[in-house]
Each structure stands twice: as structure tokens, then as C-alpha cells.
Amino acid sequence: MKSTKTIIVFIFMIFHQLAYAQVDVIYNDLVWSDEFDTNGAINSANWHHQTQIPAGGSWYNGEVQHYTNQLSNSFVENGVLKIVAIKQPFTDQGVTKQYTSARLNSKFAFTYGRVDIRAKIPTNQGTWPALWLLGKNITETGGFFAATHGTTPWPACGEIDIMEHGITPSQPAGYIQSALHTPSSFGNTVNHGGTIANNLGTNFHVYSMNWSPNQITFLLDGVAFYTYNPAVKNESTWPFIADQYLLLNIAMGGVAGNIPSNFTQATMEIDYVRVYQNTTPDTQAPTNFTATLGTVTSSTVQLLVNAQDNSGSVNYNVAYDNQNVQVAELSGVQKSIVIPNLSPNTLYTFSITASDASGNMAANNPTTPLT
């Protein structure tokens, strides 16, 4: 029978108060936004029109539109940004296409935070409205940051799709999709989730993305429906450690399917775009820590830990026998940590520590022997 002695040392993570149980970090401070309050052309301090066609004369995925900087394709009216896809012949860069639209890049980029976009999207057959992000370092000619920061091709730059509609014909009506594109899975990526939204074309909904160092969670009207959290985070699965910028656009045709002959135009309306981060220093230590020894077998030990913190989550690191196990859990939720591959009749010492993204460390609790 294995005799196991466990010593627990605790240091805690500090974040902001958890307002939604579905996300691991709550971001409270508004750091960038556009409320679209001024009628007319878009705010050029906030947005860049991406109009340059990729090499070969066509946009990706078989799309058939020209993106333009024409006022008819993107403008602000009565407190709402309108992106309009129009059936009309248009010649640009020596290429004539039969549809025009707009593709806007934000001139703001950030690492970690929450994006809320309140929008009403078109549901016309053949349209592909999208709210998404790309790595600031992408080498995409014509993008706002490409000339100054472009060092990394897609998908190594990372892509975060907050909302896409019209490219999942096998799904029921009202289905919106969120997805991640990385070197480990891109294009027809396996990393995606979706949910049903009622009255997409007639009602506004809030499409959100919550991006922490640990996971990326997607929400519709404040309710989470998909979280990306790969067990192994490296360049292949997790390029999301650097700045990303926002894109708003409507693509036409291609993977969105055939465009009906009677199509004339379709509009995406955006009430606001808001980005939140945590800019106020967090100095509040966690409380109500508990730790107990769970099930012990001849080769495993279960550690049960719990703590409450204003951050909304606690990250635990278990150190033992020159090894480390790292896990995260929501504030106030008990976490079971099973340490495998132990040797029978061996004395082990386990030390659990935690710290926040700002480097805050709570005072150690007294060492507690558990047998």
C-alpha cells in the first residue's frame, strides 16, 4: 500500500469580479470603441478600408465581390454603421466584378480582452457577413498593419471569428458560427462552435469574444456557447499571444453559396464596437481557500482545491518531484487535480501555487500536511 504525504503551499491569482460564469476572466475597462454617432463617412481615425485584391485578382474562398471605399458600401446613419453589399458592375485594379461591398480594418489592435459588437446581420442567400480578428503581424497586402508589422503569413498569425453567417448550409436557420484558425487547424477548421439566434435579420444581437491567456470564449447576448482551450498551447495551437485587430465585412458568393438572380443588396447594421481590458491594477488577494486530499491509489493522488477571487479564476501550479502540472478553474469552483504515474511506497511532497497575469502573489497559507 502506498504511503503518501502531501504538503500544500498556496499562492493565488488575482483578476476581476466574475460577472458571467461562462468566462474565466472578466474585463471591465473600456479601452476602445466606436459608437457610430456621426452621420456620413466612417471615422478614418478608427477604420481602414481594405480594398486591394489579393494576387490573382480574386478574394479568397471563391468570393465574387470588390471591396470599395465608396460611401454607398459603408456609411454611418442615425447612430448605426451600415455595410452594404450591392449588385452592381464595378471595375477596380483592372478587374471588373458584379458585386461591391466593404471590408473594414480597425486601426486599433490588442492582446487579451473582451469584444462586444451589437449588430443586425443580413441573412440573404449568398451573403457572408462576418465579425472577426486577425493577427496584427499578418502578411496580407492591403491590410492596415501589413506594411509596418507584416511578418507572419496566415494562419500562423491566428484568426478569431466572432461571428459568421451563411457558410453552414447544413445547419438550421438562424445558426451563427464562431471559429479559430491556427497552423494546427485552418480553412475547414475543426475548432468551431455555434448557436441559434432568433430574428437575425430584423433584431440586433450582441456578439462577444472573451480572450484570456487561458482560453477564448464566444457569447451571444451574454451567454457563452463555445470555448477554445487546447490542452497543449504552442505556436501551432495557440498563436493568440500577440495583438489582433478587428474586421467587419460582407463577402459574396463562394462558400456562401449561389447568389440569387434577383439579389439587389444586403445590409449589416452595427450599433457599436467595444473593446474591454483590465487597466486598473488589481491588488485584492483571494479568500476562502480550501484544500483536501482526495482519492489515493497505488499510482495516483487526487488534490481538491478551491478559492475565491475577484478575478473570476484561479490558476494552480502543482510542483512535485521536479515536475509541474498547471490547471485553471473558476473562482469558487472546486478543482480536482489528479497526479498520475506515481510510484508505490514513496513519499511525495506537492506544492500548489497560483499567480495572476500581473504577477500578484498572495501570502502563502500555512503548510498543511495531508495524509
C-alpha positions in Angstrom: 0.0 0.0 0.0 1.4 3.3 -0.9 2.0 5.8 1.8 1.6 9.4 0.6 2.2 12.6 2.5 1.1 15.8 0.8 2.2 19.3 1.7 0.2 22.1 0.2 1.6 25.7 -0.2 -0.8 28.3 -1.6 -0.4 31.5 -3.6 -3.3 32.9 -5.5 -4.3 34.5 -8.8 -6.0 37.9 -8.8 -8.3 39.1 -11.6 -11.6 41.0 -11.7 -15.0 40.0 -10.4 -16.7 37.3 -12.5 -19.9 38.7 -13.9 -20.6 35.8 -16.3 -20.0 32.3 -15.0 -19.1 31.1 -18.5 -15.8 33.1 -18.9 -12.6 32.8 -16.9 -11.6 36.5 -16.8 -13.9 39.5 -16.7 -12.6 42.6 -18.5 -14.1 45.8 -17.1 -12.3 48.8 -18.6 -13.4 50.2 -21.9 -10.2 50.8 -23.9 -11.5 51.4 -27.4 -14.9 51.8 -29.1 -16.8 53.3 -31.9 -20.5 54.2 -31.2 -21.1 55.5 -34.8 -22.7 58.7 -33.6 -21.7 60.9 -36.6 -23.6 60.5 -39.9 -21.7 60.1 -43.1 -18.3 58.5 -43.8 -16.8 56.2 -41.3 -14.3 57.6 -38.8 -11.0 57.3 -40.6 -9.2 57.6 -37.2 -10.7 54.2 -36.3 -11.1 52.3 -39.6 -9.2 51.5 -42.7 -10.9 50.4 -46.0 -9.2 47.3 -47.2 -9.7 47.3 -51.0 -6.6 45.7 -52.5 -7.4 42.5 -54.3 -5.1 39.6 -53.4 -2.7 38.3 -56.0 -4.7 36.5 -58.8 -7.5 39.1 -58.9 -9.9 37.5 -56.6 -10.7 37.4 -52.8 -10.4 34.1 -51.0 -12.9 31.2 -50.8 -14.3 31.9 -54.3 -15.8 35.2 -53.3 -17.0 37.5 -56.1 -17.2 41.0 -54.6 -15.0 44.0 -54.9 -14.4 45.8 -51.6 -14.6 49.5 -52.0 -14.3 52.8 -50.1 -17.4 54.1 -51.7 -19.9 55.8 -49.4 -22.6 53.6 -50.8 -20.9 50.5 -49.4 -20.1 51.8 -45.9 -21.5 54.8 -44.0 -23.0 55.9 -40.7 -26.6 56.8 -40.5 -28.7 57.5 -37.3 -26.2 56.1 -34.9 -25.6 52.9 -36.9 -22.7 51.8 -39.2 -24.1 50.2 -42.4 -22.0 47.9 -44.5 -23.9 47.3 -47.8 -23.3 44.6 -50.4 -24.7 45.8 -53.7 -25.2 44.1 -57.1 -23.5 46.5 -59.5 -20.7 46.2 -62.0 -17.6 47.8 -60.7 -14.0 47.9 -62.1 -11.0 48.4 -59.9 -7.4 47.4 -60.2 -8.1 46.3 -63.8 -10.7 43.8 -62.7 -14.5 44.1 -63.2 -16.8 42.3 -60.7 -20.6 42.4 -60.4 -20.9 43.0 -56.7 -19.4 45.6 -54.3 -19.1 45.6 -50.5 -16.9 46.9 -47.7 -14.2 45.3 -45.6 -13.1 47.5 -42.6 -9.9 47.0 -40.6 -9.7 48.6 -37.1 -6.7 50.8 -36.6 -6.6 49.5 -33.0 -5.0 46.2 -32.1 -4.8 44.5 -28.7 -3.8 41.4 -26.8 -6.4 39.8 -24.4 -9.7 41.4 -23.6 -13.4 41.3 -24.5 -15.1 42.5 -27.7 -18.8 43.3 -27.8 -20.4 44.1 -31.1 -24.1 44.9 -31.3 -25.2 44.1 -34.8 -28.1 43.2 -37.1 -26.9 40.9 -39.9 -28.2 40.1 -43.4 -29.5 36.6 -44.0 -29.8 36.8 -47.8 -28.7 33.7 -49.7 -25.2 34.1 -50.9 -24.1 36.6 -48.3 -21.4 36.0 -45.8 -21.4 38.7 -43.0 -18.5 38.4 -40.6 -17.2 40.0 -37.4 -13.6 38.7 -36.8 -10.0 39.3 -35.9 -6.6 38.7 -37.5 -3.1 38.9 -36.1 -1.6 42.3 -36.5 1.5 40.6 -37.9 -0.2 39.1 -40.9 1.5 39.5 -44.3 -1.7 40.5 -46.2 -1.1 43.2 -48.7 -3.5 46.0 -48.4 -4.3 45.4 -44.7 -3.8 48.3 -42.4 -0.9 46.9 -40.4 0.7 44.8 -43.1 3.3 47.4 -44.3 4.6 48.1 -40.8 4.0 44.8 -38.9 3.6 42.1 -41.5 6.0 39.3 -40.7 3.8 36.2 -40.4 1.5 34.5 -43.0 -2.0 33.2 -42.4 -2.8 31.0 -40.5 0.3 31.3 -38.3 -0.8 34.8 -37.4 -4.0 33.4 -35.9 -7.6 34.2 -36.8 -10.6 34.6 -34.4 -14.0 34.5 -36.0 -16.5 36.1 -33.6 -19.5 35.6 -35.9 -20.0 34.2 -39.4 -23.3 33.5 -41.1 -24.2 32.0 -44.4 -21.4 29.4 -44.7 -23.0 26.5 -42.8 -25.8 25.3 -45.1 -26.2 22.0 -43.2 -27.2 24.0 -40.0 -30.7 25.2 -39.2 -31.9 28.7 -39.9 -30.5 31.3 -37.6 -27.3 29.4 -37.0 -24.2 31.6 -36.3 -20.7 30.2 -36.1 -17.5 31.1 -34.2 -14.2 29.6 -35.2 -10.4 29.7 -34.7 -7.8 29.3 -37.4 -4.3 28.2 -36.4 -1.5 26.2 -38.0 -2.9 23.1 -36.3 -6.4 23.5 -38.0 -7.4 26.1 -40.6 -9.7 26.6 -43.5 -12.4 24.0 -42.8 -11.2 24.1 -39.2 -12.3 21.6 -36.5 -12.2 24.4 -33.9 -15.6 25.9 -34.1 -18.9 26.2 -32.3 -22.3 27.8 -33.0 -25.7 28.6 -31.7 -29.1 29.7 -32.9 -30.1 33.3 -32.8 -33.7 34.4 -33.4 -34.6 37.1 -36.0 -31.1 37.7 -37.2 -32.1 39.9 -40.0 -34.6 42.0 -38.0 -33.2 42.2 -34.5 -29.9 43.4 -33.0 -27.8 40.9 -31.1 -24.6 41.3 -29.1 -21.8 39.1 -30.5 -18.9 38.8 -28.0 -15.5 37.2 -27.7 -13.6 36.9 -24.4 -9.9 36.3 -24.9 -7.7 35.5 -21.9 -4.3 33.9 -21.6 -6.0 30.6 -20.9 -9.0 30.4 -23.3 -11.2 32.1 -25.9 -14.9 32.1 -25.2 -17.7 33.2 -27.6 -21.0 34.6 -26.4 -24.4 35.5 -27.9 -26.3 38.2 -26.0 -24.1 37.5 -22.9 -24.5 33.7 -23.0 -21.4 31.6 -23.8 -21.8 28.8 -26.4 -18.2 27.8 -27.4 -14.8 27.9 -25.7 -11.5 27.2 -27.3 -8.9 25.9 -24.8 -6.4 23.5 -26.3 -4.7 21.2 -23.7 -1.3 22.0 -25.3 -0.7 25.7 -26.2 2.1 26.3 -28.6 2.7 28.1 -31.9 0.6 25.5 -33.7 -2.5 25.6 -31.5 -2.2 29.0 -29.7 -0.8 31.9 -31.8 -3.0 34.1 -29.7 -0.3 35.8 -27.6 0.1 38.9 -29.7 -2.0 41.8 -31.0 -5.1 41.2 -33.1 -7.2 43.7 -35.0 -10.9 43.8 -35.9 -12.5 43.2 -39.3 -16.1 43.9 -40.3 -17.3 42.8 -43.8 -19.9 41.2 -46.0 -18.4 38.7 -48.6 -20.5 37.5 -51.5 -20.8 34.0 -53.1 -18.1 31.4 -52.9 -18.5 29.2 -49.9 -21.6 31.2 -49.0 -23.3 29.6 -52.0 -25.0 30.9 -55.1 -26.4 34.4 -55.2 -30.0 34.5 -56.5 -30.5 36.4 -59.7 -33.0 38.7 -58.0 -30.5 39.9 -55.4 -30.1 43.6 -55.2 -28.4 44.5 -51.9 -28.0 43.4 -48.3 -27.0 45.4 -45.3 -25.2 44.7 -42.0 -26.0 47.3 -39.3 -23.6 47.8 -36.4 -24.7 49.8 -33.4 -21.4 49.7 -31.6 -18.0 48.0 -31.3 -16.4 48.0 -27.8 -13.2 46.5 -26.5 -12.6 46.0 -22.8 -9.4 45.2 -20.9 -8.3 45.5 -17.4 -6.2 48.6 -16.9 -6.8 49.2 -13.2 -4.1 47.5 -11.0 -5.6 44.5 -9.1 -4.3 44.2 -5.5 -7.1 42.2 -3.9 -6.0 38.8 -2.6 -8.1 35.7 -2.8 -10.1 34.3 0.1 -11.8 31.2 1.4 -9.1 28.8 0.3 -9.6 25.1 1.0 -7.5 22.1 0.0 -8.1 18.4 0.7 -6.6 15.1 -0.2 -9.0 13.1 -2.4 -8.7 9.6 -3.7 -5.3 7.9 -3.3 -4.4 4.8 -5.3 -1.2 2.9 -5.8 -0.2 5.3 -8.6 -2.3 8.5 -8.3 -3.1 11.2 -5.9 -6.2 13.5 -6.2 -5.9 17.0 -4.8 -9.1 19.0 -4.3 -8.5 22.8 -4.3 -10.8 25.8 -4.2 -10.5 29.5 -3.7 -12.5 32.7 -4.3 -11.0 35.7 -6.0 -12.3 39.0 -7.5 -10.6 37.9 -10.8 -13.1 35.2 -11.6 -10.5 32.5 -11.8 -7.5 30.9 -10.1 -4.6 29.3 -11.9 -2.9 26.5 -9.9 0.6 25.1 -10.4 1.3 21.8 -8.7 5.1 21.2 -8.2 6.4 17.8 -7.2 9.3 15.6 -7.9 10.8 18.1 -10.4 7.6 18.2 -12.3 4.8 20.8 -12.7 1.1 20.4 -13.5 -0.7 23.6 -14.5 -4.5 24.0 -14.4 -7.1 26.8 -14.1 -10.5 26.9 -12.6 -13.2 29.5 -12.0 -13.4 31.3 -8.7 -15.3 29.4 -6.1 -15.4 26.2 -8.1 -13.6 23.2 -6.7 -10.9 21.8 -8.9 -9.9 18.2 -8.9 -6.2 17.7 -9.8 -5.2 14.1 -10.3 -1.4 13.4 -10.3 -0.7 10.3 -12.2 2.2 7.8 -12.6 3.4 7.8 -9.0 5.4 5.0 -7.5 4.1 2.9 -4.7 5.5 3.2 -1.2 7.0 6.5 -2.0 6.8 9.8 -0.1 5.8 12.7 -2.2 5.5 16.4 -1.4 3.1 18.5 -3.5 3.3 22.3 -3.6 0.5 24.3 -5.2 1.0 27.9 -6.2 -1.0 30.5 -8.1 -0.4 33.9 -9.5 -2.3 36.4 -11.8 -1.3 37.8 -15.2 0.0 40.9 -13.4 2.3 38.9 -11.2 0.3 39.4 -8.0 1.1 36.8 -5.4 -0.9 36.3 -2.2 0.8 35.4 1.0 1.4 31.7 1.5 -1.1 29.8 3.6 0.5 27.7 6.4 1.8 24.4 5.2 -0.8 21.8 5.7 0.2 18.1 5.8 -2.4 15.8 4.3 -2.2 12.0 4.6 
